[in-house]
Structure formats: structure tokens, C-alpha cells
């Protein structure tokens, strides 16, 4: 059967209108029964998520980059436990496709287990795999449950599930459309064999994660049936529909509280795959009128020849990250919250590519979307009485992912994406306070950063250093939170294979707010033949300080500097595979307005450097005593403000020069026509 079009998938995100029987069940709910029932579903989902996480094998699964959800019988999301909000509003696409295409053949029966990982049919990218289970009660389909998690192996041309060199979907390994993989509560052995073959680099991880999804979804199914036994079928049906009604009503009320208008943000990336080049990854016009929002992405760059593309629903999933983290956080996690929201995605662009396009690195092209949405909403909400305190500058939104593969110290094949650097990015600065340091993973705000010892026990690496990354924040009146830096060394194995995914080595995608600064860019650094293990064994004066090691090259060996995104290559025993950088959040407000005492505390806490204090914040102090010189600081700041005025010019003068400027043509391979970003020629995919 044909896969759904972009227009069909966006339509399937919308909620199916309630049937008369559902409304009857809603009206039958007594006083307080909805509130109690809503909390019951939260408990059901949290229990299922705990079972799911504890049963997972991959780094992402263990870290909680997952979601367990309840859906109505028609497929609309009623509530979820996250993990990540990425899948929240888009999984109904898959259920509705199953209902439409497979309702008669092979049919939907009690005990079925359904699976998919193909983004063409409604997912994010193929490492994100989903199990769906229909919930029957006394022979009637009354709901669905689902469990999704990112498993870092798909059998692609590179290990780790997100191949940066893939030029079409045919290079990305397993892309499985919605398929029934189990009956009567059991997964079929032939499917386990198939998925194990696709995951041959790490079969135990792939198969265990699959079973973990089924276990988590089935626990939610079991508890929902028990709730129907206790309170009756009508109670469950009415409760799920009521969640949709409450979510939509709350969303419309909140949107109505913001001012009407168009709010814009344009964001860029510096690469696609492993090639450097400018892309306009977000050209967002956020239109707000009454209780309705439209996200218009007209003006983004054409689809890329690599895997840095995202299908339309994947973009919506990334938008839901911000929406649920910052503005709908008190509403049911329901697709109905997106009922008053529409989207415009021009075809044959990086956010609406051809069906044959590679999309396994869709999360990288969508960093611009996440950053642009953060910025546009900040501009819109700042003037409101209700929500101005919830405005923030963009989170790090870097997603600089590393992949390691090979044979572990236990003799087991592995291919995984460690969660540490991903789950320790900085949060953006806020109207009255700094962003949180190493707050988490913008794609998975409830995920956790695993213990270094866990990773060393699981993988053939040693991580001798893991600290806050000094100056990685975007500076500002309220700075962004800093990220982290680790050193990864091959250990207990003769070699390890490594690759990395990035788009911010030369320029950062997030934009700051109201005069703040962007966070640091992310370099790619390795040291072959490193003597770090020898120096650690000898002791002495060797300091495990990342900035000192980088600035003074206190580790001997062949230092290699390159774009952070790298195709797969081996590193030998003792090599520094990489410096794992988790970027900081963007800054909020002018750094010259920052309280000098906060700057002094940041120096003491090794959050910022002395250089930044002097040159960015213009703070003067006595180095020996760390005593602030208030008068000298005020004078330095006054001088910098005067210098700014001296450098200033009218907008007309600036624009006249700006419009004559153009990057070198070698940097515009992915951008499209200059400056409009229109397609130059269709992408050829063999």
C-alpha cells in the first residue's frame, strides 16, 4: 500500500471528532472522576515507563530517551509518560494508518503486537522504533498503548543508526513500515531473527530493546484493562476522550492570551553530513491570530543529498519538545493540544524532502527548528502578564552525537550512541535567572546522564575526565547554562570504531535573546598515540583539566583537529578518541547588565574564564584576593557602551552594505540560490 503523503500525515495529527457514544461516556463522568482518573493514567504510564527503562539495553533506553503512551480507539494520543516529547503528537499517524490500511487484512485482534521504525509512515528517524498494542475489553477495541525508544543500530552503512554519509534511505539499514510482529501476546520468532540480522553489530541490544518496548506497552495495556474491570468500559472511554477535550480547551485558552502578530526567527547550520556548507535550517514565521497558530517554514534550504533531512511530522515532533517543555507543561500530553496549530512546509526542502531521501540524521537538521521556535515564542510571550517568566533563550540544541562500535572487553559486539554528552547540555538564560548547567538533553528533558562508571563497565573506554565545559555558555545578563566535556580513551580493547554527528563546529544554530550571546561552537579533536594513560599512571604534576590539556597540549601524541562530525574510523588502544563536548545554552540580555558579583562567582565555580570576565562582562577585580573593583568595573562598562555607540550606524547604512555581501560559492552547495534558498537542481539519489 502507498505510504501517506506529507499532507495526509499532517491531517492525521488532528484529532478524530468524538462519536456520540464517547460524548455520552464523557457526560457520565461524575464530579472529581476525571481528575482522579487522569492521575490514575499518570500512575499507569509512570509504572510502564519504569518497567520499560529498566528493561532496556541501549544507552538511550537506559537514560530514558523514551515514551509510553495511551491512545483512544481511533488512535489519538490521550496521555503519555516522557522521556522525550518527540513522539508525543505524531504517533497517532501510525495507528490511523494501521486502522485504515490493515483493519481487514491482516486485521487488528486482541493480543496483537505492531512495530514500525520508518519515518515515511510517521516517525522521527529509523533508530526511533515503536511498539503499538491494541487494548481490547470484552472483545471491543477501546484504546491503544505504545512504547518508543531510540536504539542506536539499524544495519546502516555506518554503525549507530545515524549514518552521516547516507545519500538515500537505501543506505540507512532497516526501514520497516507498520507491521504486525506478534499475536496472542507473543512476538514472532521470525521477526526477532530479522531484526537481529539488521542489528548484527549489536544484536543483544536491538533484540532486548524490542522486547522492552513490548513489555512497557503491555504493562500499560494490562493496567488499563484492570481500570476497566474496576470502573467499567464507559469510564475508560469517557476518560480518554475527556483528556482530549481538556487538552484542546487549555491550548486554545493559552494561545488566546498571547498577542496577535507574526514572529520570526531564521537559523542556520554549517554542514550536512560530513561536508561543510551553509544551510538555512529554519526560516520560521510564527503567525498567531486569536486561538490559532501557524508555523510557516517557507524559505528554508532545499533537501540535502545526505541524511540531514526531516519529514514533516518529524519537524512537528521537534516543535512539541519546546511546546510541552515550556508552555503546555500543565496540560495532558495529548495530540489534541495541537488541534489549533497548523504547519506550512514547502516541498523538496530539508524539512519536507522526497520519499527516497535519507532522514536518519533528521534530528540534526531539526536543531534549527528547535532553536527558532524557542526564539519566536520568546518574542511573542515576553509582553504577556501570564507567561513572561517562562520565556528563555534557546537551549543548547546541539545534539552532538558520538557513536562507538566494535567488540567490547566482554567479547560482545556493540554499536551504541552514549548518552552522556547528549544528556548534559546547558539550558538557555531566563528573564530572572541563569540557565541550568548541564541540565539535560533538549530532545529528552526527563532523561538522565548516565554514570561514567556505567559506560566504562559497558564499553571498552575509560573516561578520565568529565567536568563542566568552561565558557561553553552563551553569555548574557543571565547566561546560559554550561555543558560538559569528557575525554574518551580506548581501553581494554585493541581498537574501537568511532563516528560523530554535528552541525555546529563553525557556527552555532541557537540564537540568543535580547542582547545575549550564542553558545560556544564544538570542535572535533582526537589524539592518536596519546600518552594520557601513562601520565595518569605516573602521577606527578599532570592535571586532569580539559582547558589546560587543550591549551597547552599537556598530552603528547598526534593531535588532530577537524569538523566535529566525522565518518567512521578506528582508534587504537590508548588513543584519545574524542573530547566529548556538550554545548551550553544561549544567553539572555546584555552581558554588561550582569551583576558583577555573579560574574565573580562564575569564575570561582569555573563556569566562565577570567578572559570572559574581563573581555565580555568588563568586570575588573584583584586576581590575588578575588575582590571585585566596583568603580573600575563601572568605568570599563561605561567605556564599552561608549565604544559601541562609536561603532554604531544607521540601519539604512548597515542594510546597504549587508545586501551586497555573499558567502563564497563553495559554502553554498546545500543552501540553494542566494539569498532566497530556492532549489538549484533536484537531488540525484542512485
N, C-alpha and C positions, 0 to 999 in steps of 0.2 A: 504494500500500500504506500502511497506517497507520504513523505514527511510533511508536517504542517508548515505553511509559509510564515513569514515574519508577521504578516497582518493577522493570520489565524492565531498565532501564539499570543500576540498582544490582546486579541479578543478573548482568548481562553483564560487570561489572567482575571478578567472581570467575573464577578460573582453571578452564578445562575439565579434567576429570580425565584423567590420561595414558592413552593407549592402550597395549596390550600391546607393540606394535612400538616405541613410543617408549621404554618401560622397557627393552626389550631393547637398544636403542641406548645408553641411559644406562649400563647394566651393562657394555657392551662397551668403555667408555672406560678406557684404561689409566692407570697411575699417572702423575700430573702432566699428563695430557692435558687435563683440564678447566681447570686453571689457565692453561696455555699458550693453550688455545682461547678462554678468557674474555678474555685480554689481546688476542688476535687480533681479537675482535669489537670491543673498545675502539678498537683502531687503525683498523679498518674504519669505525667510526662517526665517529671524530675526523676522518679524512680526508674523509668525506662531509660533515661539518659545515663543514669549512674550505671545501670547494667550494661548499656552499650559501651560506655567509655572503658569500664573495667574489662570488657571482653575483647577490646580492640588490640591490634598488634602494631600498626604503623605509628610513627611518631605523631602524625596529625591526629590519629584516633586517640592515642593516649593523652595528648594535650587537650582534647575536647573540641577539635575543629569539626563539629558535627551538629546534627539537628534531629530531634524526634518530634513527630507531628501527628495531629488529629485532623481529619478531613471529613466533610459531610459525605453522604452517599453520592452526591453529584460531583464530588471532587474538590470543593472549595476548602481552603485552609481555615480551620476554626481556631486552633491554638497550637503552640509549639513550645518546646524547650530548646534553647540555643545556648552554647555553641556559637555558631555562626548564623547570621540572619540572611546569608547569601541565598539560601534555598527557599526562604520563607514564602514569598508570594508567587513563585514561579512553578513550584511542583504541581499545582493544580493542572497545568498544561498537560502533564504526562498522564495523570489519572483520566482527564477528559478525553485524551487521545485513546487510551485503552478502552474506555467505555464506548466510544464511537466506533473504533475500528475492530475491536476484538470481543465485543459484547456477545456475539453469536458464535464466533469461531476464533479462538478455542473456548470462548465463554469465560465467565467470571463466577467462581464457585467458592464455597467455604473451604478454608484451608489452603487456598492458592497463595503463592509467593511470586511476586513480579519484580523484575530487575531492569534497570537501564543505566547507561552512562554516556549516551550520545547527546551532545549539546544540540544537535539538529532538532531533537524531539522535546527540548525544554529544559536542559540542564545548563550548567556553567561551562565546564570543560570535562573531557573524558576521565581525568583522575577522580572527579567527584561522582561516586557511584551511589545508587539509590535502590533501596528495597521498599516495596509497597505491598501491604497486606489488606485485603478487603475484610471488613468486620460484619459478620452475619449474626443476626439474633433471631432465633426461632424461624430460620430459613429465609429471612429478609435481609438484604444489604442495607445496613443503617449507617455505615461510616467506612473510612479507610484509616490506616495508620502507615507511617513511613519513617525510615531512618536513613540518613545520608552522612557520609564522611569522605574526606579526601584520602585516597590510598595512592601512594606515590610509586606506582608501577602499572603500566598498561601494555608493555611489549612494544613500545615505540622504537624508533631508530636510535634513540638515546635513552639511557636509564632515567628513572624518576618521574615518568608520566608527563613531563612538560618539555618536550624536545625543542630547543631553540632553533635548530636547523631544519625543522619540518617545513616543507613548502606546500603541502596539501594535507587533507585529512587522511590520505592513504599512507602517510608516514607516521601516523600518531598511534599505531597499535590498535587495540580493541576499541571500537565504537559500536556499542550494542544498542539497538533500538529497544523499546519496551517489549519484554518477552516474559512469558510465564516460565519460571525456573523451578517451581515446586508445586506439589499438590498434597492435600491432606496433611499439611503442616511439615512436609519434608522437602528439602532441596534435592533436586535430581542429581545423581552422581555424574551423569554425562556432562551437565553444565559445570560442575565442580572441576571435572577434568579439563574442560575447555578454558575456564578462567585461570586454572593453574598453569596451562600451557602459555597463555598470554602473559602471565606473571612469572615466567620461568626464572627471571632474575631474582625474584623473591617470592617463591610460591607459598611459603608458610604465611607470610604477611598478607598476601592477596586473599587466600582462602579463609584465613581466620577473620579478617576484616569483613568479608562477605557474611560469614556466619554471625558475626557480632551485629551487623545491621539487622539480620533476620531476628536475632534474639531480642534486640531492643524494640523493634516494631511489634513483635509478637507479645512482649510484656505489656506494651500499651494496649494492644488488642484484648488481651486477657482481662486487664483491669476494667476496660470499657464494658466488656460483656458482664463482668461482675456488677458494675454500676447499674446496668440494665436489669439484671436479676434483682437487685435491691430496690430500685426506684421505678422500674418499668421502661419499656421501649419508648413511650411517648416522652418521658423525661429526658432521655438521652438525645432524641431527635430535636426536641424543643430547645435543649441547652445548646447544642451545636449551632443551630440557626440563630439563637439569641446572641451568641458571640459575634456572629457576622453583623447583625443589626447594630450592636453596641459599638463595634469597631468602626463601621461606616459613619454612624452618627457622631462619634467622637472625632474622627478625622475631619469631617466636614466642619464641625464647630471650631476646631483648632485652625484649620486653613482660613476660615472666615475672619479670624482675629488678626490676620496679617494684612498689611496694606496692599491694595491692587497695584499692579505695575509689571514691568519687565526688569528682571535682574540677571546680570550676565557675568560670565567668567570664562576666560579662554586659557587652556592649559596645554602644555607641550611635553613631549618626550624626546630623548636624544638618540633613540635607536629602535630597531626592530630586529629581533633575533640576535645575531652576533655582529650585525653591521651597524655602524654609527650613521645617524641621519636624523634630521628634524621631522617630527610628526606633530600635527595638531590633533591631539587625542581627545580634547573636549572643547567644543565651541558652543557652550550652553547658554541658551536664553530660557530662563525660568519665568513663565508667564503665569501670573496669579490674578484671578478675577472671581470675586465672590467666594464660593466654597470649592473652587476648582483650580487645579494646577496643570500646566502643560510643560513638559520638558522637551525643548526643541534643540536638536543637535545638528541642525543644518550648518554646514561649514567645516565639518571635521574632515580629516585627511582620507584619501581613498584606502581601500583594503590593501593590506601589505602582502608581500609574497611569502612571508614567514608565518609563524603561529601567533603573532601578535594581532589577532582579530577576535572580536566577540560578537556572538549572535545576539539579537535584540533582547531576548529575555535574560541573557546573562548580564547585560547592562542594567536592566531593571533590578536584578538581584543585587548588583553592587550599589544601586541607589538605595535599596532597602537597608543596607548596612547603616548609612547615615540616618535615614528616617527613623528606624527603630532605636538606634542608639541615643539620639538626641531629641527627637520631637514627638514620636509616638510611643515612647518607652512605657507609658502607663496604660496603653490600650492592649487589647488582646492581639497576639501575634497572628494576624488574620489577613488573608488576601482582600477582605472587604475594606480594610483601611486604604487600599489603593483604588477603590471604586471611583473617587473623584479626581483621579490622576490619569492623564493621557501622555503619550510619547510620540515624538516625530524622529524617525531615523532614516535619513536618505539611503537609498540602496547603493550597493557596491562601495560602501565605505568601511572603514575599520571597525565600525560598530553595527554594521549590517552587511556582512560580506556574502559572497557566493557560497552555495551549499558545499562546494568542494574545498573551501578554504580551510587551512589549518587554524584551529582555535584553542589548542591545548594551553597556550600562554595568554588566554583571554584576560586573566586577572592582571596581567601586566599592562595591556592596552587600557584596561578599565581604571588604572590608577588615576588617569586624568579625569575620568568621570567622578570618582570619589572625591577628589580634591576640588573639582569645580562645583559640585553640589554643595560641599561644605561651605565654600566661599559665598556662593549665591544666596544660600539660606541665611548666612550670617548677615549679609547686607539687608535682606528682607526683614529679618526678625528683630534687628537691633533696636528699632524705634518702637517696639511694642512694650506695653506695660507687663504683659503676661510672661514673655519668654526671653527678654533681652539677656538675662543672666545665663541662659542656655546657649547663647552664641559662643562659638570658639573658632579660632584659626584651625586650619586643616591639620589633621593627624599626619604622621609621617607618610603613610600610604605608599611605602616604597615596595614592600613585598619582595625584597632581595632574597631570593630563594637559592639555597645550595643543595646539591644532590650528591650523595656519596653512594658508591656501589662496589661490589666485589665479593670476596669471601671473607667472612668475619673471623675473629680469633677463635670462634667456636666451630669453624668449618662449615658454616651455613651461608648460602648465597643471600645477598641482601641488596636492595636498591631503595633508598629512602630519602626523604626530604626532612632533615632535622628541624624541629620546631623552635629551637632556642632563639636564634636571631630574629625569626619572624615574629615571635610572640613577646618581643621586648622592645618594640618601637616606642617612640615618645608621643604623647598627646599634644595637641595644639594649645597655645596660650588662650586664656579666657578673660572675660571683661573685668574680673576682680581678682584673679589668681593665675599662677603659672599652670602649665600643663603638667600632667603626672609623668615622672621619669619612668622609662621602661614600662609603660602602662600595659602594653599587650600588643595584640595583632589587630589592626583595624578591620581585617576580614573576620575576626573571631574574638570579639572583646571579652567573652567569658572563658576563652581558652587559657591555659596556664603555660608558663615557661617551665619546661622540664628541668629536673636537677641535672647538673653536669655529670654527676656520678652515674645517673641512669644511662646517659648517652655513651659514656665510656665503657659501661658494662655491656651495652648492646652492640656497639660498633667498634671497629679497630682503629680508634683515635684516642688521643689524650688531649685534654683542653687545659693547658696550664694556666690560662688567664681568662677571666670573664669579669669585666668591670663596666661601669658606666663609660660611655664614649664622650670624652670631654669636648665641648664646643659643637656637638652634633645637633644641638637645638637651634631653632630659629630664634634669634634674639629679639627682644621687644620690651615694652613696658611690663608685660607679662610674657616671659619667654615660653617657648615650647618645652615640653619635657625632653630630656636627652634619651638617646637609645643606648645600646650596649655594643661592646666589642669583645670578641673572643679570638683566641689563636687556636687553630686546629692542626694537630700534628699526627701523621700516620704512625700507628703504634700497634704492636702485637701482630703485624701482618707485613709481608714483603712489599705490598703495594695496595693502593686504593684508587678507584676511579672517581673523578670529580667533575662536575659541571655546575654552572651558576646562571641565574636568570635575573635580569636587571634592565632598567631604562633610565638611570639617573646618575651616571658616572661623570657627565659633563655639565648637566643642568638638572635642577630639581623640578619635579612636576607640581608639588604643592605650592600654592601662593599664600603669603601671609595676609593678615588683615590690618587695616588702619595704621599703616606705617611700620609694621613689624618686618622681620627678615625671614627669608626662606631657610630651611634646614640645610645641613651640610650635604654635599654630594658624596657618592660612595665609590671609592677606588677599588680596583682589583689588584691585590698584592699577594704574591706567593714567594716562598724562599726554598729553592731546591738545594739539597745538601746542607741543610741548616744544622748548626751545632747547638740548638737550644736545649736539647736533652742532655748533652754533655755539660753545658754550663749549669743546668739545674742540678745535675749530679755532683758537680764540683763545689757548688755553693759559692762562697765568696761574695763579691760586691755586685753580682748580676741582679738587676732589678726587673721584676715582672711588672713593668709599666708599659702599656701599649704605646703611648705617645712618645716615651723615651726610646723604646725599641725602634719605632718608625722614624723618629727624627734623627737619631744617632746611629742607626743600624748596628745596635749592640749585639745582634745575632749575625754571625758570619754565614756566608753561603751565596748562592746565585739569586739575587733579588730580581723579581720580575714584576713590572708594573704594566697593567693593561686595563681595558674596559672590564667592569665587574662581571658582566655577562660573558660566559665562556663555554665553548663546546666541550664535550667530554674529553678528558685526558688523564693519564696515570700519574700518581705521585708515589715515590718510594718511601720505605721505612725511614722515619726521622725527618722527612720534608715537612715544612710548614705548608699545608695545603692551601690555606687562605686565612686572611684576617676577616672574621665574620662580623660585618658591620650591620647593626640595626639603626636606622636613621632616627633622628629626633623629629618632634612636631614643629609646625610653623609658629612664628612669633606673632604677638598681638600688641599693637600700639608701638609708638616711637620708643626706641631704647633710651633716648635722652630723658624720657619721663620716668624711667625706672628708679625706684627708691635705691639710693646708693648703698644702704645697709643690706638690701637684698643681694646686690652685686657682690659685696664683701662676703656674704655667707656662701654664695655660689663658688667663689674662689676657694674658700676653706673646705667646702664639700667636694671640690674637684669636679664641679659641674661645668664651669667655664674656665678658660685660661686667663692668666694675667694679661696677655696680649689683648684679649677681647675686652677685658675690663677697661684697659687704657684706650683702645682704639675704637671700640664700638660704643661702649657705655660712657666713655670720657669720665671715668672715676679715678681720682688721684688719692693715693694712700701711702703710708710709710711701710715699706716692704718688711722691715725687721720686726715691727710690732703689729702689723696688720691693722693699723689705726687709720680710719678714714680722715682725709683732709677735706672738710666740708667746703671751705672757702675756695680752695684750688679746684675742687670738683665743679662748683657752681661757675667759676670763671672758665673752665675748659668747656663746659656745656654751652655757655653763652657765646664763646668763640666759635664753636662748631655751628651753632644756629646762624651766626653772622656769616660764616663761610658758606652755608647752604644758600642764604639769600644772595650772596655774591655769585654763586654758580647758577642761580635760577634764571629763567627766561620765560617769555610768554608761551602759552600753549600753541599759538599760531606759528611761532618760530620753531618750536620743537617739532610740530607736525610737518612743517615744510621740509625739514631735514630728514625726519623719520621715514617719510613716504618715498624718499629716494634710496633708502637703504635696502639691501637684499643679501641674504647669505650666499656663500659660494655655491654654485650649482651642484657641486659634489655632495653637498649636505641636503639636497632637496630630492633625492631619489624616491623617498617614501612620502614626501609632503604633498605632492600634486602640483598644480600650477601655482605660481606665486603672484599675488598673495592669497588667492581665493581658495586654494586647496582643492581644485577640481581635478577629476581623473585625467591623466595624460594618455594612458593606454590601458586596456584591460590586462589583468594579471594572467600570465600563461601558467597553467598547472598541468604537468605531464601526468 
